[in-house]
Amino acid sequence: MPLSFATILGGLVTLIGTPPNIIIAQYRETVAGEPFAMFDFAPVGLICAGVGILFVALFGWRLVPGADEKVDENSSSMDLEDYIAELVIPEKSKAVGQQVRDLYDEANEHDLVIIGVARNNRRLKGFSSSLVLRSGDMFVVEASAEDIDRFRGVYSLEFFGEKTTNEKAIGDLQLTEVLVTPETRIVGRAAIDIRLRARKGVALLGISRKGRRFTKRVRHEKIRVGDILLLIGPAENLDETIGWLSAMPLAERGLSITQHTRAWLAAAIFAAAIALASFGFLYLAVALGVVVALYVLLDIVPVRNVYDYVEWPVIVLLGSMIPLGTALEASGGTQLIAEQIVTITSGYAPWVVLTILMVVVMTLSDVLNNTATAVIGAPVAVDIANKLGVNSDPFLMAVAIAASCAFLTPIGHKNNTLIMGPGGYSFGDYWKMGLPLEVIVIGVAVPAIMVFWPL
């Protein structure tokens, strides 16, 4: 259920992580001289999240087609055979001192088969199931690239070629898949014969040969036409190497190397930054900026990746929409919208007006970026509250929740967009579960706001 949990995590939990909350907090500081505190969003957000998750888990998932029903049968690139690859056992690995058979259960959990062991640059005969493992030994395994990486993390193993000659940071290495054609330079030869790693700084990590196994070391195996090679190396070297080999690159599948040994360090740095921001020691933007700087300094994320992962369209959009929101407010546009809503709801109780505001903002967020929606909705909410002569805080809270809950379209929130391809969903699949989910959010949020943020 990729759609279900991605939208719940991305939209329903209106706590510290959503840009609309930051926009609303900043706007309240402009209007009232004091922003919302870090966890002021938590009571209403947790209630909405809890009810939404229950709905999705019990009923909502039935409203969307299963991912396997939507996958394109022609997308054969996603159904590649398993690779035969080698994993190096370093000194600190939990595998040292164990017999090979002791690792079979864990290997089965990761859909991986240990088909042999190499020691002193020589592959031992058979499966070596009773062999006591030493530092420097190599597992010869058969599995998908993703399962190999996960198994590697459990025992703190290393890919062959992960430690490059120039000690390139692990995070700066990439995996890529290429198809061997009759014109490929390496046909009939092994990676060690053409000194692939020494000449190009790229190592042959695995070979997929239509499910067939071989008994030699991976880099000693003669390559055949039709083989699929899994290469590892610095990003800037891979394109050059593929051209030099005259191999055919396969479609990008998002393969990456996980730095399992630094996972706790990365999580601890992030948690510390959130704690500092939560207790008011640092502004959230500054705290997260420090996190990124530390990730770069500690080689958790390469500088190149930091630049690549910046979402420039979002930055441009925000740069365009914030002046638009200011212009609407300065020109009287937000006041006009507020007057229209108040006029239409004349004579109704303030909570009815608050409900209508949520419907309007939520609908707008389904077709517009949620941050931009918050920029436009915040001044409208304050104008409505002023005209009704009531507290503006519940109206601002309603905008924060409504702007974050965009479930009707794949363009309403980037999480919706990201899971559209992997989930095999179409544009029309979103409203089937999104519409009842939005109705439930409004039905739960309005009473919760009235309790925690009285008018």
C-alpha positions in Angstrom: 0.0 0.0 0.0 2.6 2.6 -1.0 0.0 5.4 -1.6 -1.6 4.8 1.8 1.4 5.1 4.0 3.3 7.7 1.9 0.3 10.1 2.0 -0.4 9.5 5.7 3.2 10.1 6.7 3.6 13.0 4.3 0.3 14.8 4.8 -1.6 13.7 7.9 1.2 14.2 10.5 1.1 18.0 10.7 3.9 18.4 13.2 7.3 19.9 12.8 8.3 18.6 9.4 5.8 20.2 7.0 6.6 23.6 5.3 3.0 24.9 5.7 3.5 24.7 9.5 6.6 26.8 9.2 4.8 29.4 7.0 1.9 29.6 9.4 4.2 29.9 12.5 6.1 32.7 10.8 3.0 34.5 9.7 1.6 34.3 13.3 4.8 36.0 14.5 4.2 38.8 12.0 0.6 39.3 13.1 0.7 38.5 16.8 4.4 39.1 17.6 4.9 35.4 18.6 5.1 32.3 16.5 3.5 29.0 17.2 5.8 26.9 19.4 7.4 23.8 17.9 4.8 21.3 19.3 1.7 23.5 19.2 0.7 21.5 16.1 1.0 18.2 17.8 -2.4 17.7 19.6 -4.5 18.3 16.5 -1.9 16.7 14.2 -1.7 13.5 16.2 -5.5 13.1 16.4 -5.8 13.6 12.6 -2.9 11.2 12.0 -4.3 8.5 14.3 -7.8 8.5 12.8 -6.4 8.7 9.2 -4.1 5.7 9.8 -6.9 3.7 11.2 -9.1 4.5 8.2 -6.3 3.5 5.7 -5.3 0.4 7.6 -8.9 -0.9 8.0 -10.8 0.4 4.9 -8.9 2.8 2.7 -6.5 0.2 1.2 -9.4 -1.5 -0.4 -10.3 1.6 -2.4 -7.0 1.6 -4.3 -5.8 -1.1 -6.8 -2.9 -3.2 -5.6 0.5 -2.2 -6.9 1.0 -5.6 -8.6 -2.2 -5.0 -10.6 -0.8 -1.8 -12.0 2.8 -2.7 -12.9 3.6 -2.6 -16.6 4.2 -6.1 -17.8 6.6 -4.8 -20.4 8.9 -3.3 -17.9 11.3 -6.2 -18.0 14.2 -4.0 -16.8 12.7 -4.2 -13.3 12.7 -8.1 -13.4 16.4 -8.8 -13.9 17.9 -12.1 -12.9 19.9 -12.2 -9.6 23.6 -11.2 -9.6 26.5 -13.3 -8.5 28.7 -11.0 -6.5 31.5 -11.0 -3.9 31.4 -9.4 -0.4 34.6 -8.9 1.6 34.6 -9.7 5.4 36.5 -6.9 7.3 38.0 -7.4 10.7 35.1 -5.8 12.6 32.4 -7.9 10.8 30.1 -10.1 13.0 30.8 -12.9 10.5 34.4 -13.4 11.6 34.7 -16.6 13.7 31.3 -18.1 12.5 30.8 -21.0 10.2 29.3 -20.3 6.8 26.2 -22.3 7.7 25.6 -20.0 10.7 24.7 -17.3 8.2 22.2 -19.2 6.2 19.1 -18.2 8.1 19.9 -14.5 7.8 20.7 -15.0 4.2 17.3 -16.6 3.6 15.6 -13.7 5.3 17.2 -11.4 2.6 16.5 -13.8 -0.3 20.2 -14.3 -0.7 22.1 -17.5 -1.4 25.7 -18.0 -0.2 27.2 -20.1 -3.0 30.8 -20.1 -2.0 33.8 -18.5 -0.2 37.0 -17.1 -1.6 40.2 -17.1 0.5 43.6 -15.8 -0.4 42.4 -14.8 -3.9 41.2 -18.4 -4.6 37.6 -19.6 -4.6 37.2 -22.7 -2.5 35.4 -25.8 -3.7 31.8 -26.4 -2.9 29.7 -24.3 -0.6 32.2 -24.4 2.2 29.3 -24.6 4.7 31.5 -25.7 7.6 34.3 -23.3 7.0 35.2 -20.9 9.9 35.3 -17.4 8.4 38.3 -15.1 8.8 38.9 -11.4 8.1 39.7 -11.0 4.4 37.6 -13.9 3.2 35.0 -13.2 0.6 31.4 -14.4 0.3 30.3 -15.4 -3.2 26.6 -14.7 -3.1 23.6 -14.7 -5.5 20.8 -12.2 -5.0 19.4 -8.9 -6.4 21.5 -5.8 -5.9 19.1 -4.5 -3.2 19.2 -7.8 -1.2 23.0 -7.9 -1.5 23.2 -4.4 0.0 20.8 -5.3 2.8 22.7 -8.5 3.7 26.0 -6.5 3.6 24.6 -4.2 6.2 23.6 -6.9 8.7 27.2 -8.3 8.9 29.1 -5.0 8.2 30.5 -6.5 5.0 32.2 -4.5 2.2 31.7 -4.6 -1.6 34.7 -5.6 -3.5 35.8 -2.2 -5.0 34.2 -0.2 -2.3 37.6 0.9 -1.0 39.0 2.7 -4.1 42.6 3.5 -4.6 42.1 7.2 -3.9 40.0 6.4 -0.8 36.9 8.0 -2.3 34.0 8.4 0.3 31.6 5.5 0.2 28.7 7.9 -0.3 30.4 9.2 -3.5 30.3 5.8 -5.1 27.4 4.6 -7.3 26.1 1.4 -8.7 25.1 1.1 -12.4 24.0 -1.8 -14.6 25.2 -2.4 -18.2 24.4 -5.0 -20.9 27.2 -6.7 -22.7 26.8 -6.5 -26.5 28.9 -8.1 -29.2 30.8 -4.8 -29.5 31.7 -4.6 -25.8 35.4 -4.5 -25.2 35.3 -7.0 -22.4 33.6 -9.9 -24.3 35.7 -13.1 -23.9 37.9 -11.5 -21.2 37.7 -11.0 -17.5 37.7 -7.8 -15.5 41.1 -8.6 -14.2 42.4 -9.1 -17.7 41.7 -5.6 -18.8 42.7 -4.2 -15.4 39.3 -2.5 -15.1 39.7 -1.2 -11.5 43.3 -0.1 -11.9 42.8 1.7 -15.2 39.3 3.2 -14.6 38.8 3.2 -10.9 35.6 1.1 -11.4 35.2 -2.4 -10.1 33.0 -5.2 -11.4 30.7 -6.0 -8.4 28.5 -8.7 -9.9 27.4 -10.6 -13.0 23.9 -11.7 -14.0 23.9 -14.5 -16.5 20.2 -15.5 -17.0 20.2 -17.4 -13.7 23.3 -19.5 -14.5 26.1 -19.9 -11.9 29.8 -20.1 -12.4 32.6 -21.4 -10.3 35.3 -18.7 -10.8 35.8 -15.5 -8.9 33.7 -12.6 -10.3 36.6 -10.6 -11.6 38.2 -13.8 -13.1 35.1 -14.9 -15.0 35.1 -14.5 -18.8 32.3 -12.1 -19.8 29.8 -13.3 -22.5 27.4 -11.4 -24.8 24.1 -11.0 -23.0 25.6 -10.8 -19.5 24.5 -7.9 -17.3 27.3 -6.3 -15.3 26.9 -4.5 -12.0 29.6 -1.9 -11.8 30.7 0.2 -8.7 32.8 3.3 -8.8 32.9 7.1 -8.5 30.1 8.8 -10.4 32.4 10.8 -12.6 34.2 7.6 -13.7 31.2 5.4 -14.5 30.0 7.2 -17.7 33.5 7.3 -19.1 34.0 3.6 -18.3 30.7 2.6 -19.9 31.7 4.4 -23.1 35.2 2.9 -23.0 33.7 -0.6 -22.6 31.2 0.1 -25.4 28.5 -1.4 -23.1 24.8 -0.5 -23.1 23.7 1.2 -19.9 20.4 -0.1 -18.6 17.5 2.2 -17.3 18.3 3.8 -14.0 16.7 1.9 -11.1 17.9 4.0 -8.2 20.5 1.5 -7.0 22.7 3.0 -4.3 25.2 2.0 -1.6 23.8 2.2 1.9 26.3 3.4 4.5 25.1 1.1 7.3 28.0 1.8 9.6 27.0 5.5 9.7 23.3 5.1 9.9 23.2 5.7 13.7 25.5 8.7 13.4 23.3 10.3 10.8 20.2 9.6 12.9 21.8 11.0 16.1 22.9 14.2 14.4 19.4 14.7 13.0 17.7 14.0 16.3 20.0 16.4 18.1 19.2 19.2 15.6 15.4 18.6 16.1 15.8 18.6 19.9 17.8 21.9 19.8 15.1 23.5 17.6 12.3 22.1 19.7 13.6 23.6 22.9 14.3 27.0 21.2 18.1 26.8 21.2 18.3 27.1 17.4 15.9 28.2 14.7 14.8 25.1 12.8 16.3 26.3 9.4 19.6 26.9 11.1 19.6 23.6 12.9 18.9 21.6 9.7 21.5 23.6 7.9 24.1 22.5 10.5 22.9 18.9 10.0 23.7 19.1 6.2 27.1 20.7 6.9 28.0 17.9 9.4 26.8 15.2 6.9 29.2 16.7 4.3 32.2 17.1 6.8 31.7 13.5 8.0 31.4 12.1 4.5 27.9 10.8 5.2 26.7 12.7 2.1 29.1 13.9 -0.7 29.1 17.6 -1.6 28.0 16.7 -5.1 24.9 14.8 -3.8 23.9 17.8 -1.7 23.8 20.0 -4.8 22.0 17.3 -6.8 19.3 16.7 -4.2 18.4 20.4 -3.8 14.8 20.7 -5.2 15.3 23.8 -7.3 11.8 23.8 -8.7 10.5 24.0 -5.1 12.9 26.9 -4.3 11.8 28.8 -7.5 8.2 28.1 -6.7 8.5 29.4 -3.1 10.5 32.4 -4.4 7.5 33.1 -6.8 4.7 32.4 -4.4 5.8 34.3 -1.3 5.8 37.6 -3.2 2.5 36.6 -4.7 1.0 36.1 -1.2 2.5 39.5 -0.1 1.0 41.1 -3.2 -2.4 39.6 -2.6 -2.4 41.0 0.9 -1.0 44.4 0.0 -3.5 44.9 -2.9 -6.5 43.8 -0.8 -6.9 40.5 -2.6 -6.9 38.4 0.6 -9.3 40.9 2.2 -11.6 40.4 -0.8 -11.5 36.6 -0.6 -12.1 36.8 3.2 -15.1 39.2 2.7 -16.6 36.8 0.1 -16.3 33.8 2.5 -17.8 35.8 5.4 -20.6 37.1 3.1 -21.5 33.6 1.9 -21.5 32.3 5.5 -23.2 35.3 7.0 -25.3 34.2 10.0 -23.5 30.9 10.5 -21.5 30.0 13.6 -17.7 30.7 13.4 -17.0 26.9 13.4 -19.0 26.6 10.2 -16.9 29.4 8.6 -13.7 27.6 9.8 -14.9 24.3 8.2 -15.6 26.1 4.9 -12.1 27.7 5.1 -10.6 24.2 5.5 -12.5 22.9 2.5 -11.3 25.8 0.3 -7.7 25.6 1.4 -7.6 21.8 1.1 -9.1 21.9 -2.4 -6.5 24.6 -3.4 -3.7 22.4 -2.0 -4.8 19.5 -4.2 -3.9 21.5 -7.3 -1.2 23.8 -5.9 2.0 23.3 -3.9 1.0 23.0 -0.2 3.6 25.6 0.9 2.3 28.1 -1.6 -1.3 27.3 -0.5 -0.3 28.1 3.1 1.3 31.4 1.9 -2.0 32.5 0.3 -4.3 31.0 3.0 -2.6 32.4 6.1 -3.6 36.1 5.5 -7.1 35.0 4.4 -7.5 33.2 7.7 -6.5 36.2 9.8 -8.8 38.5 7.8 -11.7 36.2 8.3 -11.1 36.0 12.0 -10.8 39.7 12.3 -14.1 40.3 10.5 -15.8 37.7 12.8 -14.1 39.3 15.8 -12.7 36.0 17.0 -9.3 34.5 17.8 -7.2 34.0 14.6 -5.2 31.0 16.0 -7.8 28.3 15.2 -8.1 29.6 11.6 -4.3 29.6 11.1 -4.2 26.1 12.5 -7.0 25.0 10.1 -4.9 26.4 7.2 -1.8 24.5 8.4 -3.8 21.2 8.5 -5.7 21.7 5.3 -2.7 22.7 3.3 -0.8 19.6 4.5 -3.6 17.2 3.6 -3.7 17.0 -0.2 -4.8 13.5 -1.2 -6.9 14.0 -4.3 -4.2 14.3 -6.9 -0.6 13.2 -7.4 0.5 16.8 -7.8 -0.9 18.0 -4.4 2.1 16.9 -2.5 5.6 15.6 -3.5 5.0 12.4 -1.6 2.0 11.7 -3.8 4.1 12.3 -6.9 7.1 10.1 -5.7 5.0 7.0 -5.2 3.0 7.3 -8.4 5.6 5.5 -10.6 6.7 2.8 -8.1 3.1 2.1 -7.1 1.9 1.9 -10.7 -0.9 4.4 -10.0 -2.8 6.6 -12.4 -4.1 10.1 -11.8 -7.6 8.9 -11.1 -6.5 6.4 -8.4 -5.8 9.1 -5.9 -9.3 10.6 -5.3 -10.8 7.1 -4.7 -9.1 7.0 -1.3 -8.2 10.6 -1.0 -11.8 12.0 -1.0 -13.1 10.0 2.0 -9.7 10.6 3.7 -10.0 14.4 3.3 -13.6 14.3 4.5 -12.5 12.4 7.6 -9.6 14.8 8.3 -12.0 17.8 8.2 -14.6 15.9 10.4 -11.9 15.2 13.0 -9.8 18.4 12.8 -12.6 20.9 13.3 -13.7 19.6 16.7 -10.1 19.1 17.7 -9.2 22.7 16.8 -12.2 23.9 18.7 -11.0 22.0 21.8 -7.4 22.9 21.7 -7.7 26.4 20.1 -11.0 27.9 21.3 -12.5 30.8 19.4 
